[in-house]
Amino acid sequence: MHLKNSKTDRSAAPEWPTMHRVNWDEFPRDNMAKLNLHRTNYLTKDELDSGWAEAQQNLYYAPAVFYLTIPQNSSNWSIYDLGAFAQTLMLAATDMGLGSMVAYEFVKYPDEIRQILPIPEKEAIAVGIAVGYEAEDHINNFRSERLSLDNVLQIFD
């Protein structure tokens, strides 16, 4: 279902609101632009020609996808608990020799997820995490550049 929706350019309808990048603050917008440039420079001509969209669509070949939900009427502070749980799940997968990846692609069509999984309507599908053994593929060796700690952390005495 997901592949069909993606290939027909069906509009995404995630249950959490999204914001177009042009409306982001300067720091996250510039950081995402640098990531996209770095990724474009890393990919081979064939990978670029096949399109990044195809690589995202292929995420669904993962043998398992965990969906994390959060009650629709939750405090914004609940996102910290959700993030901590997602991080713990991904660290546990790594400890078991598995790869994991969070991706917007997994939550952009929640109606198809609800057709398969019995997720109550009162729960918002917030995060999708693929888990499995990483394929030996050039694209899986991509590592984004990291900002220096000084750019993202300030310590005050």
C-alpha positions as YAML, in Angstrom:
chain: A
units: angstrom
residues:
- id: 1
  name: MET
  ca: [0.00, 0.00, 0.00]
- id: 2
  name: HIS
  ca: [2.75, 2.40, 0.93]
- id: 3
  name: LEU
  ca: [4.69, 1.80, -2.26]
- id: 4
  name: LYS
  ca: [1.54, 2.37, -4.34]
- id: 5
  name: ASN
  ca: [0.74, 5.58, -2.46]
- id: 6
  name: SER
  ca: [4.29, 6.86, -2.87]
- id: 7
  name: LYS
  ca: [4.55, 6.03, -6.56]
- id: 8
  name: THR
  ca: [1.24, 7.74, -7.32]
- id: 9
  name: ASP
  ca: [2.37, 10.83, -5.38]
- id: 10
  name: ARG
  ca: [-0.52, 10.58, -2.96]
- id: 11
  name: SER
  ca: [-0.39, 13.50, -0.55]
- id: 12
  name: ALA
  ca: [0.97, 12.65, 2.86]
- id: 13
  name: ALA
  ca: [-1.40, 12.99, 5.80]
- id: 14
  name: PRO
  ca: [0.61, 12.38, 8.99]
- id: 15
  name: GLU
  ca: [-1.26, 12.64, 12.27]
- id: 16
  name: TRP
  ca: [1.23, 15.12, 13.66]
- id: 17
  name: PRO
  ca: [1.35, 18.47, 11.91]
- id: 18
  name: THR
  ca: [4.28, 19.13, 9.63]
- id: 19
  name: MET
  ca: [5.81, 22.45, 8.73]
- id: 20
  name: HIS
  ca: [7.36, 23.28, 5.37]
- id: 21
  name: ARG
  ca: [11.10, 23.94, 5.63]
- id: 22
  name: VAL
  ca: [10.74, 27.50, 4.38]
- id: 23
  name: ASN
  ca: [8.89, 28.23, 7.64]
- id: 24
  name: TRP
  ca: [11.57, 26.71, 9.89]
- id: 25
  name: ASP
  ca: [13.92, 28.88, 11.89]
- id: 26
  name: GLU
  ca: [17.23, 29.64, 10.20]
- id: 27
  name: PHE
  ca: [19.37, 27.21, 12.22]
- id: 28
  name: PRO
  ca: [17.37, 24.00, 11.52]
- id: 29
  name: ARG
  ca: [16.70, 25.08, 7.92]
- id: 30
  name: ASP
  ca: [20.43, 25.62, 7.25]
- id: 31
  name: ASN
  ca: [21.32, 22.38, 9.02]
- id: 32
  name: MET
  ca: [18.86, 20.41, 6.84]
- id: 33
  name: ALA
  ca: [20.17, 22.11, 3.68]
- id: 34
  name: LYS
  ca: [23.72, 21.06, 4.61]
- id: 35
  name: LEU
  ca: [22.55, 17.49, 5.23]
- id: 36
  name: ASN
  ca: [20.83, 17.37, 1.83]
- id: 37
  name: LEU
  ca: [23.92, 18.75, 0.09]
- id: 38
  name: HIS
  ca: [26.22, 16.30, 1.88]
- id: 39
  name: ARG
  ca: [23.90, 13.39, 1.02]
- id: 40
  name: THR
  ca: [23.68, 14.47, -2.63]
- id: 41
  name: ASN
  ca: [27.49, 14.66, -2.83]
- id: 42
  name: TYR
  ca: [27.77, 11.19, -1.27]
- id: 43
  name: LEU
  ca: [25.30, 9.34, -3.50]
- id: 44
  name: THR
  ca: [26.47, 7.75, -6.73]
- id: 45
  name: LYS
  ca: [25.11, 8.84, -10.11]
- id: 46
  name: ASP
  ca: [22.94, 5.70, -10.25]
- id: 47
  name: GLU
  ca: [21.56, 6.38, -6.77]
- id: 48
  name: LEU
  ca: [20.81, 9.98, -7.72]
- id: 49
  name: ASP
  ca: [19.22, 8.91, -11.03]
- id: 50
  name: SER
  ca: [16.98, 6.36, -9.33]
- id: 51
  name: GLY
  ca: [15.88, 9.12, -7.03]
- id: 52
  name: TRP
  ca: [15.98, 9.62, -3.30]
- id: 53
  name: ALA
  ca: [12.22, 8.95, -3.25]
- id: 54
  name: GLU
  ca: [12.82, 5.37, -4.37]
- id: 55
  name: ALA
  ca: [15.32, 4.84, -1.57]
- id: 56
  name: GLN
  ca: [12.73, 6.11, 0.91]
- id: 57
  name: GLN
  ca: [10.03, 3.88, -0.55]
- id: 58
  name: ASN
  ca: [12.35, 0.90, -0.12]
- id: 59
  name: LEU
  ca: [12.49, 1.52, 3.64]
- id: 60
  name: TYR
  ca: [9.43, -0.68, 3.82]
- id: 61
  name: TYR
  ca: [11.55, -3.70, 2.95]
- id: 62
  name: ALA
  ca: [12.73, -3.61, 6.56]
- id: 63
  name: PRO
  ca: [11.69, -6.85, 8.30]
- id: 64
  name: ALA
  ca: [10.14, -4.95, 11.21]
- id: 65
  name: VAL
  ca: [8.80, -1.46, 11.80]
- id: 66
  name: PHE
  ca: [7.94, -0.29, 15.29]
- id: 67
  name: TYR
  ca: [5.21, 2.32, 15.54]
- id: 68
  name: LEU
  ca: [5.18, 4.53, 18.60]
- id: 69
  name: THR
  ca: [1.93, 6.23, 19.44]
- id: 70
  name: ILE
  ca: [0.96, 8.94, 21.85]
- id: 71
  name: PRO
  ca: [-2.52, 9.84, 23.14]
- id: 72
  name: GLN
  ca: [-4.12, 12.51, 20.94]
- id: 73
  name: ASN
  ca: [-4.75, 14.71, 23.99]
- id: 74
  name: SER
  ca: [-1.25, 14.72, 25.42]
- id: 75
  name: SER
  ca: [0.82, 17.53, 26.80]
- id: 76
  name: ASN
  ca: [3.59, 18.73, 24.51]
- id: 77
  name: TRP
  ca: [5.96, 17.57, 27.25]
- id: 78
  name: SER
  ca: [5.00, 13.96, 26.47]
- id: 79
  name: ILE
  ca: [7.25, 14.12, 23.42]
- id: 80
  name: TYR
  ca: [10.25, 13.83, 25.75]
- id: 81
  name: ASP
  ca: [8.98, 10.47, 27.01]
- id: 82
  name: LEU
  ca: [8.31, 9.32, 23.45]
- id: 83
  name: GLY
  ca: [11.79, 10.40, 22.34]
- id: 84
  name: ALA
  ca: [13.44, 8.66, 25.28]
- id: 85
  name: PHE
  ca: [11.55, 5.46, 24.50]
- id: 86
  name: ALA
  ca: [12.49, 5.66, 20.80]
- id: 87
  name: GLN
  ca: [16.14, 6.19, 21.70]
- id: 88
  name: THR
  ca: [16.10, 3.29, 24.16]
- id: 89
  name: LEU
  ca: [14.48, 1.00, 21.57]
- id: 90
  name: MET
  ca: [17.11, 1.93, 18.97]
- id: 91
  name: LEU
  ca: [19.99, 1.44, 21.43]
- id: 92
  name: ALA
  ca: [18.58, -1.97, 22.39]
- id: 93
  name: ALA
  ca: [18.39, -2.93, 18.70]
- id: 94
  name: THR
  ca: [22.03, -1.86, 18.24]
- id: 95
  name: ASP
  ca: [23.01, -3.92, 21.28]
- id: 96
  name: MET
  ca: [21.41, -6.93, 19.56]
- id: 97
  name: GLY
  ca: [23.41, -6.32, 16.36]
- id: 98
  name: LEU
  ca: [20.51, -4.75, 14.45]
- id: 99
  name: GLY
  ca: [20.30, -1.49, 12.58]
- id: 100
  name: SER
  ca: [17.47, 0.95, 13.16]
- id: 101
  name: MET
  ca: [16.23, 4.10, 11.54]
- id: 102
  name: VAL
  ca: [13.57, 6.68, 12.30]
- id: 103
  name: ALA
  ca: [11.94, 8.10, 9.19]
- id: 104
  name: TYR
  ca: [9.01, 10.38, 8.40]
- id: 105
  name: GLU
  ca: [8.28, 8.03, 5.50]
- id: 106
  name: PHE
  ca: [6.90, 5.48, 7.99]
- id: 107
  name: VAL
  ca: [4.17, 7.74, 9.34]
- id: 108
  name: LYS
  ca: [3.07, 9.74, 6.32]
- id: 109
  name: TYR
  ca: [0.10, 7.46, 5.51]
- id: 110
  name: PRO
  ca: [-1.45, 6.59, 8.89]
- id: 111
  name: ASP
  ca: [-4.68, 5.30, 7.37]
- id: 112
  name: GLU
  ca: [-2.79, 2.40, 5.74]
- id: 113
  name: ILE
  ca: [-1.11, 1.59, 9.06]
- id: 114
  name: ARG
  ca: [-4.47, 1.55, 10.82]
- id: 115
  name: GLN
  ca: [-5.82, -0.88, 8.20]
- id: 116
  name: ILE
  ca: [-3.24, -3.42, 9.38]
- id: 117
  name: LEU
  ca: [-2.59, -2.60, 13.04]
- id: 118
  name: PRO
  ca: [-5.31, -2.20, 15.68]
- id: 119
  name: ILE
  ca: [-4.20, 1.25, 16.82]
- id: 120
  name: PRO
  ca: [-7.01, 3.04, 18.69]
- id: 121
  name: GLU
  ca: [-8.22, 6.31, 17.15]
- id: 122
  name: LYS
  ca: [-7.42, 8.09, 20.42]
- id: 123
  name: GLU
  ca: [-3.72, 7.37, 19.77]
- id: 124
  name: ALA
  ca: [-1.71, 9.44, 17.26]
- id: 125
  name: ILE
  ca: [0.85, 7.53, 15.19]
- id: 126
  name: ALA
  ca: [3.90, 9.61, 16.00]
- id: 127
  name: VAL
  ca: [7.07, 7.71, 15.11]
- id: 128
  name: GLY
  ca: [8.04, 4.80, 12.87]
- id: 129
  name: ILE
  ca: [11.32, 2.97, 13.44]
- id: 130
  name: ALA
  ca: [12.62, 0.33, 11.02]
- id: 131
  name: VAL
  ca: [14.66, -2.45, 12.57]
- id: 132
  name: GLY
  ca: [16.65, -5.18, 10.85]
- id: 133
  name: TYR
  ca: [20.04, -6.23, 9.59]
- id: 134
  name: GLU
  ca: [21.61, -3.55, 7.43]
- id: 135
  name: ALA
  ca: [22.07, -4.55, 3.80]
- id: 136
  name: GLU
  ca: [25.54, -4.27, 2.31]
- id: 137
  name: ASP
  ca: [24.74, -1.22, 0.25]
- id: 138
  name: HIS
  ca: [26.61, 2.01, -0.46]
- id: 139
  name: ILE
  ca: [23.69, 4.14, 0.72]
- id: 140
  name: ASN
  ca: [23.78, 2.48, 4.16]
- id: 141
  name: ASN
  ca: [27.33, 3.76, 4.72]
- id: 142
  name: PHE
  ca: [26.24, 7.40, 4.55]
- id: 143
  name: ARG
  ca: [27.04, 9.30, 7.72]
- id: 144
  name: SER
  ca: [25.99, 12.89, 8.00]
- id: 145
  name: GLU
  ca: [28.41, 15.56, 9.11]
- id: 146
  name: ARG
  ca: [27.90, 16.58, 12.70]
- id: 147
  name: LEU
  ca: [27.87, 20.11, 14.01]
- id: 148
  name: SER
  ca: [30.48, 20.93, 16.58]
- id: 149
  name: LEU
  ca: [29.26, 20.79, 20.15]
- id: 150
  name: ASP
  ca: [29.85, 24.55, 20.44]
- id: 151
  name: ASN
  ca: [27.17, 25.10, 17.79]
- id: 152
  name: VAL
  ca: [24.45, 23.24, 19.68]
- id: 153
  name: LEU
  ca: [25.36, 23.50, 23.38]
- id: 154
  name: GLN
  ca: [25.81, 26.43, 25.70]
- id: 155
  name: ILE
  ca: [26.86, 25.93, 29.32]
- id: 156
  name: PHE
  ca: [26.30, 28.78, 31.73]
- id: 157
  name: ASP
  ca: [28.03, 29.06, 35.10]
...
